[in-house]
Amino acid sequence: MTSARRDAARNRAAVIAAAERVFATQGLTAPLSEVAREAGVGRATVYRHFPDRNALAAALYGHHLDDAEALAAARAGQPGAFAAVVRRIAEGQHRLTGLFPLMRSAPDAAGHLDALGERIATIVTGPLADAIRLGEVSPDVTVADVHLVLTMVEGLLTSHDDDERAAALDRGLTIALAGLRP
């Protein structure tokens, strides 16, 4: 990898990390100039990597999906892996509460949403199959059902205040995952 590529990769990672901090403190509509400042790069660098807020938001959520993907790989075939992976994905939603409604409101974000949905499907397919095989999940549960659970999670997160959100998420996931059992 050339030095320029390493610099570009480092800048991209810095922007994503900064976006998480800025969005967590100022909300998802915080100015991207603030993200650039926090990352220690110029605005042009932010826009070179992410042409708009939706691309940055999708990359940030994708970063959280990396954690879920690693967890799915590490726990492949193990009891409880499916629930753990779904919870990890939901934790990413919690950190970025409001991201999906924001993206759904932007007509040009449909491609990003589709790509995230496909990635989630890829991540949960193996753990779901294992959970069915282990008798932890009903055989008629599909990846579409997991997407439905995650949609319900987003609704739950956006309908609770910050101080209630974590407890509501835990209870909501407990109820939803129980509903998937045989």
Sine and cosine of phi, psi and omega as CSV:
sin_phi,cos_phi,sin_psi,cos_psi,sin_omega,cos_omega
0.00,0.00,0.74,-0.68,-0.01,-1.00
-0.96,0.28,0.28,-0.96,0.02,-1.00
-0.87,0.50,-0.64,0.77,0.02,-1.00
-0.89,0.46,-0.65,0.76,0.01,-1.00
-0.93,0.38,-0.64,0.77,0.04,-1.00
-0.89,0.46,-0.68,0.73,0.04,-1.00
-0.88,0.48,-0.69,0.72,-0.01,-1.00
-0.90,0.45,-0.68,0.73,0.01,-1.00
-0.91,0.42,-0.65,0.76,0.02,-1.00
-0.91,0.42,-0.68,0.74,0.03,-1.00
-0.90,0.44,-0.66,0.75,0.01,-1.00
-0.88,0.48,-0.72,0.69,0.01,-1.00
-0.90,0.44,-0.63,0.78,0.02,-1.00
-0.90,0.43,-0.63,0.78,0.01,-1.00
-0.92,0.40,-0.68,0.73,0.01,-1.00
-0.89,0.45,-0.71,0.70,0.02,-1.00
-0.89,0.46,-0.67,0.74,0.02,-1.00
-0.91,0.42,-0.65,0.76,0.01,-1.00
-0.87,0.49,-0.64,0.77,0.02,-1.00
-0.89,0.46,-0.70,0.72,0.00,-1.00
-0.91,0.41,-0.72,0.69,-0.04,-1.00
-0.91,0.41,-0.72,0.69,-0.01,-1.00
-0.90,0.43,-0.56,0.83,0.01,-1.00
-0.92,0.39,-0.58,0.82,-0.05,-1.00
-1.00,-0.07,-0.52,0.85,-0.11,-0.99
-0.91,-0.41,-0.09,1.00,-0.02,-1.00
1.00,-0.06,0.24,-0.97,-0.09,-1.00
-0.95,0.32,-0.20,0.98,0.01,-1.00
-0.99,-0.16,0.20,0.98,0.04,-1.00
-0.85,0.53,0.54,-0.84,0.00,-1.00
-0.88,0.48,0.67,-0.74,0.03,-1.00
-0.92,0.39,-0.38,0.93,0.09,-1.00
-0.89,0.45,-0.53,0.85,0.05,-1.00
-0.94,0.35,-0.61,0.79,0.07,-1.00
-0.89,0.46,-0.71,0.71,0.01,-1.00
-0.87,0.50,-0.72,0.69,0.01,-1.00
-0.86,0.51,-0.73,0.68,-0.01,-1.00
-0.89,0.46,-0.56,0.83,-0.01,-1.00
-0.99,0.17,-0.25,0.97,-0.04,-1.00
0.97,0.24,0.49,0.87,0.02,-1.00
-0.77,-0.63,0.19,-0.98,0.06,-1.00
-0.99,0.15,0.31,-0.95,0.03,-1.00
-0.86,0.50,-0.58,0.82,0.00,-1.00
-0.87,0.49,-0.58,0.81,0.03,-1.00
-0.91,0.41,-0.66,0.75,0.05,-1.00
-0.86,0.51,-0.76,0.65,-0.06,-1.00
-0.95,0.32,-0.40,0.92,0.07,-1.00
-0.92,0.40,-0.62,0.79,-0.01,-1.00
-1.00,0.05,-0.55,0.83,-0.10,-0.99
-0.70,-0.72,0.98,-0.20,-0.11,-0.99
-0.90,0.44,-0.30,0.95,0.03,-1.00
-0.39,-0.92,0.13,-0.99,-0.03,-1.00
-0.85,0.53,-0.62,0.79,-0.03,-1.00
-0.92,0.39,-0.61,0.79,0.05,-1.00
-0.91,0.42,-0.65,0.76,0.04,-1.00
-0.91,0.41,-0.71,0.71,0.01,-1.00
-0.88,0.48,-0.67,0.74,0.01,-1.00
-0.90,0.43,-0.66,0.75,0.03,-1.00
-0.91,0.42,-0.64,0.77,0.02,-1.00
-0.90,0.44,-0.71,0.70,0.04,-1.00
-0.91,0.41,-0.61,0.79,0.07,-1.00
-0.86,0.52,-0.59,0.81,0.06,-1.00
-0.87,0.49,-0.66,0.75,0.06,-1.00
-0.92,0.39,-0.56,0.83,0.04,-1.00
-0.93,0.38,-0.45,0.89,0.09,-1.00
-0.84,0.54,-0.66,0.75,0.02,-1.00
-0.89,0.45,-0.69,0.73,0.01,-1.00
-0.91,0.41,-0.62,0.78,0.01,-1.00
-0.90,0.43,-0.68,0.73,0.03,-1.00
-0.90,0.44,-0.65,0.76,0.03,-1.00
-0.90,0.44,-0.68,0.73,0.02,-1.00
-0.87,0.49,-0.66,0.75,0.01,-1.00
-0.93,0.37,-0.68,0.74,-0.04,-1.00
-0.93,0.38,-0.52,0.85,-0.08,-1.00
-0.96,-0.28,0.24,0.97,-0.05,-1.00
-0.78,0.63,0.79,-0.62,0.05,-1.00
0.99,0.17,-0.10,1.00,-0.05,-1.00
-1.00,0.03,0.54,-0.84,0.10,-1.00
-0.86,0.51,0.62,-0.78,0.04,-1.00
0.99,0.13,-0.09,1.00,-0.06,-1.00
-0.90,0.44,-0.67,0.75,-0.03,-1.00
-0.86,0.51,-0.77,0.64,0.00,-1.00
-0.88,0.48,-0.64,0.77,0.00,-1.00
-0.90,0.43,-0.64,0.77,0.00,-1.00
-0.93,0.37,-0.69,0.72,0.03,-1.00
-0.88,0.47,-0.67,0.74,0.04,-1.00
-0.89,0.45,-0.64,0.77,0.01,-1.00
-0.90,0.43,-0.66,0.75,0.06,-1.00
-0.88,0.47,-0.69,0.72,0.01,-1.00
-0.90,0.44,-0.56,0.83,0.06,-1.00
-0.88,0.47,-0.62,0.78,0.08,-1.00
-0.90,0.44,-0.64,0.77,0.08,-1.00
-0.88,0.47,-0.64,0.77,-0.01,-1.00
-0.88,0.47,-0.71,0.71,0.00,-1.00
-0.90,0.44,-0.42,0.91,-0.05,-1.00
-0.85,-0.53,0.65,0.76,-0.01,-1.00
-0.79,0.61,0.76,-0.65,0.02,-1.00
1.00,-0.10,-0.13,0.99,-0.03,-1.00
-0.87,0.49,-0.75,0.67,-0.07,-1.00
-0.93,0.37,-0.69,0.73,0.09,-1.00
-0.86,0.51,-0.63,0.78,0.03,-1.00
-0.88,0.48,-0.73,0.68,-0.02,-1.00
-0.93,0.37,-0.61,0.80,0.02,-1.00
-0.90,0.43,-0.44,0.90,-0.02,-1.00
-0.98,0.20,-0.19,0.98,-0.02,-1.00
-0.96,-0.28,0.91,-0.42,-0.06,-1.00
-0.84,0.55,-0.52,0.86,-0.04,-1.00
-0.99,0.13,0.08,1.00,-0.02,-1.00
-0.99,-0.10,-0.06,1.00,-0.08,-1.00
-0.83,0.55,-0.65,0.76,0.01,-1.00
-0.89,0.45,-0.64,0.77,0.04,-1.00
-0.90,0.43,-0.69,0.73,0.00,-1.00
-0.90,0.44,-0.67,0.74,0.03,-1.00
-0.88,0.48,-0.69,0.72,-0.01,-1.00
-0.90,0.44,-0.66,0.76,0.03,-1.00
-0.91,0.42,-0.66,0.75,0.04,-1.00
-0.88,0.48,-0.66,0.75,0.03,-1.00
-0.91,0.40,-0.62,0.78,0.01,-1.00
-0.92,0.39,-0.67,0.75,0.06,-1.00
-0.87,0.50,-0.70,0.72,0.02,-1.00
-0.85,0.53,-0.70,0.72,0.01,-1.00
-0.89,0.46,-0.66,0.75,-0.04,-1.00
-0.92,0.38,-0.66,0.75,-0.11,-0.99
-1.00,0.03,-0.23,0.97,-0.07,-1.00
-0.84,0.55,-0.77,0.63,-0.01,-1.00
-0.90,0.43,-0.78,0.62,0.02,-1.00
-0.87,0.49,-0.57,0.82,0.04,-1.00
-0.91,0.40,-0.72,0.70,0.02,-1.00
-0.87,0.50,-0.67,0.74,0.03,-1.00
-0.90,0.44,-0.67,0.74,-0.01,-1.00
-0.90,0.44,-0.61,0.80,0.06,-1.00
-0.91,0.41,-0.73,0.69,0.00,-1.00
-0.87,0.49,-0.60,0.80,-0.01,-1.00
-0.99,0.14,-0.06,1.00,0.01,-1.00
0.98,0.19,0.27,0.96,-0.01,-1.00
-1.00,0.09,-0.39,0.92,-0.06,-1.00
-0.74,-0.67,0.59,-0.81,0.02,-1.00
-0.86,0.51,0.62,-0.78,-0.03,-1.00
-0.89,0.45,-0.29,0.96,-0.02,-1.00
-1.00,-0.03,0.04,1.00,0.04,-1.00
-0.96,0.27,0.69,-0.72,-0.03,-1.00
-0.85,-0.52,0.16,-0.99,0.09,-1.00
-0.87,0.49,-0.57,0.82,0.05,-1.00
-0.87,0.49,-0.57,0.82,0.06,-1.00
-0.92,0.40,-0.60,0.80,0.04,-1.00
-0.91,0.42,-0.67,0.74,0.07,-1.00
-0.86,0.51,-0.63,0.78,0.03,-1.00
-0.89,0.45,-0.69,0.72,0.05,-1.00
-0.86,0.51,-0.69,0.72,-0.02,-1.00
-0.93,0.36,-0.51,0.86,0.11,-0.99
-0.92,0.39,-0.66,0.75,0.07,-1.00
-0.89,0.45,-0.62,0.79,0.05,-1.00
-0.86,0.51,-0.71,0.70,0.00,-1.00
-0.87,0.49,-0.67,0.74,0.05,-1.00
-0.89,0.46,-0.66,0.75,0.03,-1.00
-0.89,0.45,-0.70,0.71,-0.04,-1.00
-0.91,0.42,-0.65,0.76,-0.05,-1.00
-0.98,0.21,-0.19,0.98,-0.02,-1.00
-0.98,-0.19,0.07,1.00,0.02,-1.00
-0.86,-0.51,0.52,-0.86,0.07,-1.00
-0.94,0.34,0.32,-0.95,-0.04,-1.00
-0.78,0.63,-0.69,0.73,-0.09,-1.00
-0.96,0.28,-0.24,0.97,0.00,-1.00
-0.97,-0.26,-0.22,0.98,-0.21,-0.98
-0.88,0.47,-0.73,0.68,-0.06,-1.00
-0.89,0.46,-0.71,0.71,0.01,-1.00
-0.91,0.41,-0.65,0.76,0.02,-1.00
-0.91,0.43,-0.64,0.77,0.02,-1.00
-0.89,0.46,-0.74,0.68,-0.01,-1.00
-0.87,0.49,-0.73,0.68,-0.02,-1.00
-0.92,0.40,-0.68,0.73,0.01,-1.00
-0.88,0.47,-0.68,0.74,0.03,-1.00
-0.93,0.38,-0.61,0.79,0.05,-1.00
-0.86,0.51,-0.71,0.70,0.01,-1.00
-0.91,0.41,-0.74,0.68,-0.05,-1.00
-0.89,0.45,-0.71,0.71,-0.01,-1.00
-0.93,0.38,-0.57,0.82,0.08,-1.00
-0.88,0.47,-0.57,0.82,0.02,-1.00
-0.93,0.36,-0.25,0.97,0.02,-1.00
-1.00,-0.04,-0.13,0.99,-0.02,-1.00
-0.95,0.30,0.38,-0.93,0.03,-1.00
-0.91,0.40,0.00,0.00,0.00,0.00
